[in-house]
Amino acid sequence: EDASAAKKEKARVLLGRDKETTMKATVHYTQKFPSYDPRALVGEYYYGMGPRWRVATTVEVGDGRARATDLDRHGFELAEVALEGDVLDPASVSTSMFPAVEKVLEARYPGSKAFVFDHIVRGVDGAASGPISFVHNDYSVASGKPRVRALLADFAADGPSLDKVLDEGRVAIVNLWAPLAKVERDPLAFVDWTTTHPQDLVKVCITYTTRTGETSVVYPNPKHEWVSFKDMVKGEAVLLKTWDSPDPENPAKARFAIHSSAQLHEEEEKDSFFTTFAGTRGPEKKKNNKRQSIEFRAMVLFHPAASDPGFLKTPFVAPHIERTLSPEKGSGFFEKRLKTELVDEAPDAFVPVSKLLAATKNGKKNTR
């Protein structure tokens, strides 16, 4: 254990991170059990995960501002975005904010075509969601492309054109996460892709009323390297990759970045103080109790045909926007979950970067 810590510290010095400020934080991994109840989790209980499923873990979180993060190397990077409109009005968000997000992504990947297909507002009075407090990814290793195919199926001009774009070109799903005010607590934190292993992942199979989907929760791994961007303010954003096509030419490319809100220990001390003196310090406690943010999920298509005017027969409309603005189309903003089951991810789902580096170090073919 001491040798491992010394090796990690040496790597920090070599990477110029020895002067980087780190913060202690608590994140919640999924507890590993010998087997799962086949009934597993039902409905909304998935989001709570419950004490039986969660394990609070103290981690060191590095400040991403002190390092050169890259979306295709680490799975996340800092960006800028100008968002105008009412975050609680789906029509306003889709008409004014979606194009701004798509523009940021298409500038990040010149020649690509981006379509925002989901958004969530957190911590704002009137919003239904708060920060997600357990470690997860929005998709499983294999579920990204099927999700994109399902989203575009009703809008593509024809099936063969859609197959060509998805099967012959790179496909990615990238989130843009943006604070609506200065982040003073519960920052979004990410695990560097280069420290992620397939054995870390638990596939969450979700049955909705009209479809099935897969996300991931995560087992504890002391090798995970956590990063966050300290003191983010409105106008800043994080690009977070939640799925990307495998690339035989660049097997070390980040496929996704597992992530979670992080409870900073300095926040816990502050909350303890405010709770103790709640009678006189209530306003400060309330002030520090919310992190306000908005996030967008977008599919990014890299095949040139995706940018052709004839690729879609009708303009793409995000399904949650269609359900909200046209109630006859569905049940509202959120889809109803009927059943949730957990399955360990396949150990060969991808080759971890550490193994690629070891192969290179041992004189084998450089696969990067």
ABEGO torsion letter per residue (X at the ends): XAAAAAAAAAAAAAAGAAABBBBBBBBBBBBBBABBBAAEBBEAAAAAGEAAABBBBBBBBBBAAABBBBAAAAGBBBBBBBBBEBAABAAAAAAAAAAAAAAAAAAABBGBBBBBABBBBBGBBGBABBBBABBBBABBAAAAAAAAAAAAAAABABAAAAAAAAAABBBBBBBBBBBABBBABGBBBBBBAAABBAAABBBBBBBBAABBBBBBBBBBBAABBBBBBBGBBBGBBBBBBABBBBBAABAABBABBBBBBBBBAAAAAAAAAAAAAAAAAAAAAAAAABBBBBBBBBBBBABAAAABAAABABBBBBAAAAAAABAAAEAEABBBBABBBBBBBBAAABBBAAAAAAAAAAGBBBAX
